[in-house]
């Protein structure tokens, strides 16, 4: 699990970062990796890796390969690979995924439907 944590925190390995001073509303579509450190509201679609930073506030409907939550998330997530909820994260909403990792100290309020891996 340390390998996942390292990737989440090393911004040099991330394709795009939405900085902590940015507020964005709308639809995001991308292919590789994206880390949100600011505020986002809307829809997100990717086959890649979405990372929600510690200070981030995200309210969205998400379709992604992998989603890693370190901050605050409200909405729905459908992940084809896995969802990771790290320490001090707060997630409210419904999730659909084949793998779910919940680290001690995270908060999850909602439902999770486990699917088969593709």
Phi and psi in radians as a Rosetta constraint file:
Dihedral C 1 N 2 CA 2 C 2 CIRCULARHARMONIC -1.082 0.35
Dihedral N 2 CA 2 C 2 N 3 CIRCULARHARMONIC -0.583 0.35
Dihedral C 2 N 3 CA 3 C 3 CIRCULARHARMONIC -1.065 0.35
Dihedral N 3 CA 3 C 3 N 4 CIRCULARHARMONIC -0.744 0.35
Dihedral C 3 N 4 CA 4 C 4 CIRCULARHARMONIC -1.102 0.35
Dihedral N 4 CA 4 C 4 N 5 CIRCULARHARMONIC -0.806 0.35
Dihedral C 4 N 5 CA 5 C 5 CIRCULARHARMONIC -1.039 0.35
Dihedral N 5 CA 5 C 5 N 6 CIRCULARHARMONIC -0.728 0.35
Dihedral C 5 N 6 CA 6 C 6 CIRCULARHARMONIC -1.084 0.35
Dihedral N 6 CA 6 C 6 N 7 CIRCULARHARMONIC -0.774 0.35
Dihedral C 6 N 7 CA 7 C 7 CIRCULARHARMONIC -1.103 0.35
Dihedral N 7 CA 7 C 7 N 8 CIRCULARHARMONIC -0.703 0.35
Dihedral C 7 N 8 CA 8 C 8 CIRCULARHARMONIC -1.101 0.35
Dihedral N 8 CA 8 C 8 N 9 CIRCULARHARMONIC -0.656 0.35
Dihedral C 8 N 9 CA 9 C 9 CIRCULARHARMONIC -1.637 0.35
Dihedral N 9 CA 9 C 9 N 10 CIRCULARHARMONIC -0.221 0.35
Dihedral C 9 N 10 CA 10 C 10 CIRCULARHARMONIC -1.639 0.35
Dihedral N 10 CA 10 C 10 N 11 CIRCULARHARMONIC 1.718 0.35
Dihedral C 10 N 11 CA 11 C 11 CIRCULARHARMONIC -1.181 0.35
Dihedral N 11 CA 11 C 11 N 12 CIRCULARHARMONIC -0.274 0.35
Dihedral C 11 N 12 CA 12 C 12 CIRCULARHARMONIC -1.192 0.35
Dihedral N 12 CA 12 C 12 N 13 CIRCULARHARMONIC -0.356 0.35
Dihedral C 12 N 13 CA 13 C 13 CIRCULARHARMONIC -1.665 0.35
Dihedral N 13 CA 13 C 13 N 14 CIRCULARHARMONIC 0.034 0.35
Dihedral C 13 N 14 CA 14 C 14 CIRCULARHARMONIC -1.769 0.35
Dihedral N 14 CA 14 C 14 N 15 CIRCULARHARMONIC 2.352 0.35
Dihedral C 14 N 15 CA 15 C 15 CIRCULARHARMONIC -1.128 0.35
Dihedral N 15 CA 15 C 15 N 16 CIRCULARHARMONIC -0.836 0.35
Dihedral C 15 N 16 CA 16 C 16 CIRCULARHARMONIC -2.411 0.35
Dihedral N 16 CA 16 C 16 N 17 CIRCULARHARMONIC 2.471 0.35
Dihedral C 16 N 17 CA 17 C 17 CIRCULARHARMONIC -2.209 0.35
Dihedral N 17 CA 17 C 17 N 18 CIRCULARHARMONIC 2.238 0.35
Dihedral C 17 N 18 CA 18 C 18 CIRCULARHARMONIC -1.641 0.35
Dihedral N 18 CA 18 C 18 N 19 CIRCULARHARMONIC 1.953 0.35
Dihedral C 18 N 19 CA 19 C 19 CIRCULARHARMONIC -1.117 0.35
Dihedral N 19 CA 19 C 19 N 20 CIRCULARHARMONIC 2.869 0.35
Dihedral C 19 N 20 CA 20 C 20 CIRCULARHARMONIC -1.228 0.35
Dihedral N 20 CA 20 C 20 N 21 CIRCULARHARMONIC -0.230 0.35
Dihedral C 20 N 21 CA 21 C 21 CIRCULARHARMONIC -1.721 0.35
Dihedral N 21 CA 21 C 21 N 22 CIRCULARHARMONIC 0.207 0.35
Dihedral C 21 N 22 CA 22 C 22 CIRCULARHARMONIC -1.863 0.35
Dihedral N 22 CA 22 C 22 N 23 CIRCULARHARMONIC 2.357 0.35
Dihedral C 22 N 23 CA 23 C 23 CIRCULARHARMONIC -1.986 0.35
Dihedral N 23 CA 23 C 23 N 24 CIRCULARHARMONIC 2.174 0.35
Dihedral C 23 N 24 CA 24 C 24 CIRCULARHARMONIC -2.302 0.35
Dihedral N 24 CA 24 C 24 N 25 CIRCULARHARMONIC 2.313 0.35
Dihedral C 24 N 25 CA 25 C 25 CIRCULARHARMONIC -2.218 0.35
Dihedral N 25 CA 25 C 25 N 26 CIRCULARHARMONIC 2.350 0.35
Dihedral C 25 N 26 CA 26 C 26 CIRCULARHARMONIC 2.549 0.35
Dihedral N 26 CA 26 C 26 N 27 CIRCULARHARMONIC -2.514 0.35
Dihedral C 26 N 27 CA 27 C 27 CIRCULARHARMONIC -2.168 0.35
Dihedral N 27 CA 27 C 27 N 28 CIRCULARHARMONIC 2.234 0.35
Dihedral C 27 N 28 CA 28 C 28 CIRCULARHARMONIC -1.959 0.35
Dihedral N 28 CA 28 C 28 N 29 CIRCULARHARMONIC 2.265 0.35
Dihedral C 28 N 29 CA 29 C 29 CIRCULARHARMONIC -2.261 0.35
Dihedral N 29 CA 29 C 29 N 30 CIRCULARHARMONIC 2.208 0.35
Dihedral C 29 N 30 CA 30 C 30 CIRCULARHARMONIC -2.621 0.35
Dihedral N 30 CA 30 C 30 N 31 CIRCULARHARMONIC 2.945 0.35
Dihedral C 30 N 31 CA 31 C 31 CIRCULARHARMONIC -1.868 0.35
Dihedral N 31 CA 31 C 31 N 32 CIRCULARHARMONIC -0.645 0.35
Dihedral C 31 N 32 CA 32 C 32 CIRCULARHARMONIC -1.761 0.35
Dihedral N 32 CA 32 C 32 N 33 CIRCULARHARMONIC -1.795 0.35
Dihedral C 32 N 33 CA 33 C 33 CIRCULARHARMONIC -2.285 0.35
Dihedral N 33 CA 33 C 33 N 34 CIRCULARHARMONIC 2.546 0.35
Dihedral C 33 N 34 CA 34 C 34 CIRCULARHARMONIC -2.500 0.35
Dihedral N 34 CA 34 C 34 N 35 CIRCULARHARMONIC 2.329 0.35
Dihedral C 34 N 35 CA 35 C 35 CIRCULARHARMONIC -2.033 0.35
Dihedral N 35 CA 35 C 35 N 36 CIRCULARHARMONIC 2.228 0.35
Dihedral C 35 N 36 CA 36 C 36 CIRCULARHARMONIC -1.786 0.35
Dihedral N 36 CA 36 C 36 N 37 CIRCULARHARMONIC 2.148 0.35
Dihedral C 36 N 37 CA 37 C 37 CIRCULARHARMONIC -1.932 0.35
Dihedral N 37 CA 37 C 37 N 38 CIRCULARHARMONIC -0.230 0.35
Dihedral C 37 N 38 CA 38 C 38 CIRCULARHARMONIC -1.849 0.35
Dihedral N 38 CA 38 C 38 N 39 CIRCULARHARMONIC -2.384 0.35
Dihedral C 38 N 39 CA 39 C 39 CIRCULARHARMONIC -1.943 0.35
Dihedral N 39 CA 39 C 39 N 40 CIRCULARHARMONIC 2.341 0.35
Dihedral C 39 N 40 CA 40 C 40 CIRCULARHARMONIC -2.434 0.35
Dihedral N 40 CA 40 C 40 N 41 CIRCULARHARMONIC 2.423 0.35
Dihedral C 40 N 41 CA 41 C 41 CIRCULARHARMONIC -2.409 0.35
Dihedral N 41 CA 41 C 41 N 42 CIRCULARHARMONIC 2.230 0.35
Dihedral C 41 N 42 CA 42 C 42 CIRCULARHARMONIC 2.580 0.35
Dihedral N 42 CA 42 C 42 N 43 CIRCULARHARMONIC -2.347 0.35
Dihedral C 42 N 43 CA 43 C 43 CIRCULARHARMONIC -2.197 0.35
Dihedral N 43 CA 43 C 43 N 44 CIRCULARHARMONIC 2.513 0.35
Dihedral C 43 N 44 CA 44 C 44 CIRCULARHARMONIC -2.289 0.35
Dihedral N 44 CA 44 C 44 N 45 CIRCULARHARMONIC 2.286 0.35
Dihedral C 44 N 45 CA 45 C 45 CIRCULARHARMONIC -2.315 0.35
Dihedral N 45 CA 45 C 45 N 46 CIRCULARHARMONIC 2.205 0.35
Dihedral C 45 N 46 CA 46 C 46 CIRCULARHARMONIC -2.843 0.35
Dihedral N 46 CA 46 C 46 N 47 CIRCULARHARMONIC 2.744 0.35
Dihedral C 46 N 47 CA 47 C 47 CIRCULARHARMONIC -1.729 0.35
Dihedral N 47 CA 47 C 47 N 48 CIRCULARHARMONIC -0.058 0.35
Dihedral C 47 N 48 CA 48 C 48 CIRCULARHARMONIC -1.584 0.35
Dihedral N 48 CA 48 C 48 N 49 CIRCULARHARMONIC -2.518 0.35
Dihedral C 48 N 49 CA 49 C 49 CIRCULARHARMONIC -2.044 0.35
Dihedral N 49 CA 49 C 49 N 50 CIRCULARHARMONIC 2.077 0.35
Dihedral C 49 N 50 CA 50 C 50 CIRCULARHARMONIC -1.771 0.35
Dihedral N 50 CA 50 C 50 N 51 CIRCULARHARMONIC 2.219 0.35
Dihedral C 50 N 51 CA 51 C 51 CIRCULARHARMONIC -2.068 0.35
Dihedral N 51 CA 51 C 51 N 52 CIRCULARHARMONIC 2.269 0.35
Dihedral C 51 N 52 CA 52 C 52 CIRCULARHARMONIC -1.893 0.35
Dihedral N 52 CA 52 C 52 N 53 CIRCULARHARMONIC 1.977 0.35
Dihedral C 52 N 53 CA 53 C 53 CIRCULARHARMONIC -1.209 0.35
Dihedral N 53 CA 53 C 53 N 54 CIRCULARHARMONIC 2.951 0.35
Dihedral C 53 N 54 CA 54 C 54 CIRCULARHARMONIC -1.026 0.35
Dihedral N 54 CA 54 C 54 N 55 CIRCULARHARMONIC -0.675 0.35
Dihedral C 54 N 55 CA 55 C 55 CIRCULARHARMONIC -1.622 0.35
Dihedral N 55 CA 55 C 55 N 56 CIRCULARHARMONIC -0.027 0.35
Dihedral C 55 N 56 CA 56 C 56 CIRCULARHARMONIC -1.278 0.35
Dihedral N 56 CA 56 C 56 N 57 CIRCULARHARMONIC 2.627 0.35
Dihedral C 56 N 57 CA 57 C 57 CIRCULARHARMONIC -2.244 0.35
Dihedral N 57 CA 57 C 57 N 58 CIRCULARHARMONIC 1.970 0.35
Dihedral C 57 N 58 CA 58 C 58 CIRCULARHARMONIC -2.157 0.35
Dihedral N 58 CA 58 C 58 N 59 CIRCULARHARMONIC 2.263 0.35
Dihedral C 58 N 59 CA 59 C 59 CIRCULARHARMONIC -2.205 0.35
Dihedral N 59 CA 59 C 59 N 60 CIRCULARHARMONIC 1.853 0.35
Dihedral C 59 N 60 CA 60 C 60 CIRCULARHARMONIC -2.794 0.35
Dihedral N 60 CA 60 C 60 N 61 CIRCULARHARMONIC 2.845 0.35
Dihedral C 60 N 61 CA 61 C 61 CIRCULARHARMONIC -1.747 0.35
Dihedral N 61 CA 61 C 61 N 62 CIRCULARHARMONIC 2.096 0.35
Dihedral C 61 N 62 CA 62 C 62 CIRCULARHARMONIC -2.077 0.35
Dihedral N 62 CA 62 C 62 N 63 CIRCULARHARMONIC 2.339 0.35
Dihedral C 62 N 63 CA 63 C 63 CIRCULARHARMONIC -2.161 0.35
Dihedral N 63 CA 63 C 63 N 64 CIRCULARHARMONIC 2.058 0.35
Dihedral C 63 N 64 CA 64 C 64 CIRCULARHARMONIC -2.635 0.35
Dihedral N 64 CA 64 C 64 N 65 CIRCULARHARMONIC 2.920 0.35
Dihedral C 64 N 65 CA 65 C 65 CIRCULARHARMONIC -1.334 0.35
Dihedral N 65 CA 65 C 65 N 66 CIRCULARHARMONIC -1.008 0.35
Dihedral C 65 N 66 CA 66 C 66 CIRCULARHARMONIC -2.264 0.35
Dihedral N 66 CA 66 C 66 N 67 CIRCULARHARMONIC 2.409 0.35
Dihedral C 66 N 67 CA 67 C 67 CIRCULARHARMONIC -2.220 0.35
Dihedral N 67 CA 67 C 67 N 68 CIRCULARHARMONIC 2.206 0.35
Dihedral C 67 N 68 CA 68 C 68 CIRCULARHARMONIC -2.046 0.35
Dihedral N 68 CA 68 C 68 N 69 CIRCULARHARMONIC 2.119 0.35
Dihedral C 68 N 69 CA 69 C 69 CIRCULARHARMONIC -1.944 0.35
Dihedral N 69 CA 69 C 69 N 70 CIRCULARHARMONIC 2.108 0.35
Dihedral C 69 N 70 CA 70 C 70 CIRCULARHARMONIC -1.999 0.35
Dihedral N 70 CA 70 C 70 N 71 CIRCULARHARMONIC -0.290 0.35
Dihedral C 70 N 71 CA 71 C 71 CIRCULARHARMONIC -1.980 0.35
Dihedral N 71 CA 71 C 71 N 72 CIRCULARHARMONIC -2.403 0.35
Dihedral C 71 N 72 CA 72 C 72 CIRCULARHARMONIC -1.858 0.35
Dihedral N 72 CA 72 C 72 N 73 CIRCULARHARMONIC 2.239 0.35
Dihedral C 72 N 73 CA 73 C 73 CIRCULARHARMONIC -2.292 0.35
Dihedral N 73 CA 73 C 73 N 74 CIRCULARHARMONIC 2.329 0.35
Dihedral C 73 N 74 CA 74 C 74 CIRCULARHARMONIC -2.256 0.35
Dihedral N 74 CA 74 C 74 N 75 CIRCULARHARMONIC 2.296 0.35
Dihedral C 74 N 75 CA 75 C 75 CIRCULARHARMONIC 2.437 0.35
Dihedral N 75 CA 75 C 75 N 76 CIRCULARHARMONIC -2.627 0.35
Dihedral C 75 N 76 CA 76 C 76 CIRCULARHARMONIC -2.129 0.35
Dihedral N 76 CA 76 C 76 N 77 CIRCULARHARMONIC 2.465 0.35
Dihedral C 76 N 77 CA 77 C 77 CIRCULARHARMONIC -2.231 0.35
Dihedral N 77 CA 77 C 77 N 78 CIRCULARHARMONIC 2.281 0.35
Dihedral C 77 N 78 CA 78 C 78 CIRCULARHARMONIC -2.140 0.35
Dihedral N 78 CA 78 C 78 N 79 CIRCULARHARMONIC 1.938 0.35
Dihedral C 78 N 79 CA 79 C 79 CIRCULARHARMONIC -1.998 0.35
Dihedral N 79 CA 79 C 79 N 80 CIRCULARHARMONIC 2.379 0.35
Dihedral C 79 N 80 CA 80 C 80 CIRCULARHARMONIC -1.449 0.35
Dihedral N 80 CA 80 C 80 N 81 CIRCULARHARMONIC -0.352 0.35
Dihedral C 80 N 81 CA 81 C 81 CIRCULARHARMONIC -1.976 0.35
Dihedral N 81 CA 81 C 81 N 82 CIRCULARHARMONIC -1.098 0.35
Dihedral C 81 N 82 CA 82 C 82 CIRCULARHARMONIC -2.880 0.35
Dihedral N 82 CA 82 C 82 N 83 CIRCULARHARMONIC 2.825 0.35
Dihedral C 82 N 83 CA 83 C 83 CIRCULARHARMONIC -2.154 0.35
Dihedral N 83 CA 83 C 83 N 84 CIRCULARHARMONIC 2.346 0.35
Dihedral C 83 N 84 CA 84 C 84 CIRCULARHARMONIC -2.126 0.35
Dihedral N 84 CA 84 C 84 N 85 CIRCULARHARMONIC 2.190 0.35
Dihedral C 84 N 85 CA 85 C 85 CIRCULARHARMONIC -1.997 0.35
Dihedral N 85 CA 85 C 85 N 86 CIRCULARHARMONIC 1.925 0.35
Dihedral C 85 N 86 CA 86 C 86 CIRCULARHARMONIC -1.631 0.35
Dihedral N 86 CA 86 C 86 N 87 CIRCULARHARMONIC 2.895 0.35
Dihedral C 86 N 87 CA 87 C 87 CIRCULARHARMONIC -0.823 0.35
Dihedral N 87 CA 87 C 87 N 88 CIRCULARHARMONIC 2.337 0.35
Dihedral C 87 N 88 CA 88 C 88 CIRCULARHARMONIC 1.290 0.35
Dihedral N 88 CA 88 C 88 N 89 CIRCULARHARMONIC 0.063 0.35
Dihedral C 88 N 89 CA 89 C 89 CIRCULARHARMONIC -1.374 0.35
Dihedral N 89 CA 89 C 89 N 90 CIRCULARHARMONIC 2.659 0.35
Dihedral C 89 N 90 CA 90 C 90 CIRCULARHARMONIC -2.242 0.35
Dihedral N 90 CA 90 C 90 N 91 CIRCULARHARMONIC 2.044 0.35
Dihedral C 90 N 91 CA 91 C 91 CIRCULARHARMONIC -2.145 0.35
Dihedral N 91 CA 91 C 91 N 92 CIRCULARHARMONIC 2.181 0.35
Dihedral C 91 N 92 CA 92 C 92 CIRCULARHARMONIC -2.145 0.35
Dihedral N 92 CA 92 C 92 N 93 CIRCULARHARMONIC 2.052 0.35
Dihedral C 92 N 93 CA 93 C 93 CIRCULARHARMONIC 2.578 0.35
Dihedral N 93 CA 93 C 93 N 94 CIRCULARHARMONIC -2.980 0.35
Dihedral C 93 N 94 CA 94 C 94 CIRCULARHARMONIC -1.812 0.35
Dihedral N 94 CA 94 C 94 N 95 CIRCULARHARMONIC 2.504 0.35
Dihedral C 94 N 95 CA 95 C 95 CIRCULARHARMONIC -2.300 0.35
Dihedral N 95 CA 95 C 95 N 96 CIRCULARHARMONIC 2.503 0.35
Dihedral C 95 N 96 CA 96 C 96 CIRCULARHARMONIC -2.285 0.35
Dihedral N 96 CA 96 C 96 N 97 CIRCULARHARMONIC 2.152 0.35
Dihedral C 96 N 97 CA 97 C 97 CIRCULARHARMONIC -2.901 0.35
Dihedral N 97 CA 97 C 97 N 98 CIRCULARHARMONIC 2.800 0.35
Dihedral C 97 N 98 CA 98 C 98 CIRCULARHARMONIC -1.467 0.35
Dihedral N 98 CA 98 C 98 N 99 CIRCULARHARMONIC -0.430 0.35
Dihedral C 98 N 99 CA 99 C 99 CIRCULARHARMONIC -2.349 0.35
Dihedral N 99 CA 99 C 99 N 100 CIRCULARHARMONIC 2.394 0.35
Dihedral C 99 N 100 CA 100 C 100 CIRCULARHARMONIC -2.311 0.35
Dihedral N 100 CA 100 C 100 N 101 CIRCULARHARMONIC 2.160 0.35
Dihedral C 100 N 101 CA 101 C 101 CIRCULARHARMONIC -1.975 0.35
Dihedral N 101 CA 101 C 101 N 102 CIRCULARHARMONIC 2.132 0.35
Dihedral C 101 N 102 CA 102 C 102 CIRCULARHARMONIC -2.132 0.35
Dihedral N 102 CA 102 C 102 N 103 CIRCULARHARMONIC 1.959 0.35
Dihedral C 102 N 103 CA 103 C 103 CIRCULARHARMONIC -1.406 0.35
Dihedral N 103 CA 103 C 103 N 104 CIRCULARHARMONIC 2.568 0.35
Dihedral C 103 N 104 CA 104 C 104 CIRCULARHARMONIC -0.966 0.35
Dihedral N 104 CA 104 C 104 N 105 CIRCULARHARMONIC 2.323 0.35
Dihedral C 104 N 105 CA 105 C 105 CIRCULARHARMONIC 1.737 0.35
Dihedral N 105 CA 105 C 105 N 106 CIRCULARHARMONIC -0.123 0.35
Dihedral C 105 N 106 CA 106 C 106 CIRCULARHARMONIC -1.555 0.35
Dihedral N 106 CA 106 C 106 N 107 CIRCULARHARMONIC 2.764 0.35
Dihedral C 106 N 107 CA 107 C 107 CIRCULARHARMONIC -2.068 0.35
Dihedral N 107 CA 107 C 107 N 108 CIRCULARHARMONIC 2.276 0.35
Dihedral C 107 N 108 CA 108 C 108 CIRCULARHARMONIC -2.344 0.35
Dihedral N 108 CA 108 C 108 N 109 CIRCULARHARMONIC 2.056 0.35
Dihedral C 108 N 109 CA 109 C 109 CIRCULARHARMONIC -2.087 0.35
Dihedral N 109 CA 109 C 109 N 110 CIRCULARHARMONIC 1.980 0.35
Dihedral C 109 N 110 CA 110 C 110 CIRCULARHARMONIC 2.715 0.35
Dihedral N 110 CA 110 C 110 N 111 CIRCULARHARMONIC -2.776 0.35
Dihedral C 110 N 111 CA 111 C 111 CIRCULARHARMONIC -2.099 0.35
Dihedral N 111 CA 111 C 111 N 112 CIRCULARHARMONIC 2.695 0.35
Dihedral C 111 N 112 CA 112 C 112 CIRCULARHARMONIC -2.329 0.35
Dihedral N 112 CA 112 C 112 N 113 CIRCULARHARMONIC 2.234 0.35
Dihedral C 112 N 113 CA 113 C 113 CIRCULARHARMONIC -1.905 0.35
Dihedral N 113 CA 113 C 113 N 114 CIRCULARHARMONIC 2.136 0.35
Dihedral C 113 N 114 CA 114 C 114 CIRCULARHARMONIC -1.577 0.35
Dihedral N 114 CA 114 C 114 N 115 CIRCULARHARMONIC 2.262 0.35
Dihedral C 114 N 115 CA 115 C 115 CIRCULARHARMONIC -1.961 0.35
Dihedral N 115 CA 115 C 115 N 116 CIRCULARHARMONIC 2.976 0.35
Dihedral C 115 N 116 CA 116 C 116 CIRCULARHARMONIC -1.388 0.35
Dihedral N 116 CA 116 C 116 N 117 CIRCULARHARMONIC 2.604 0.35
Dihedral C 116 N 117 CA 117 C 117 CIRCULARHARMONIC -1.195 0.35
Dihedral N 117 CA 117 C 117 N 118 CIRCULARHARMONIC 2.454 0.35
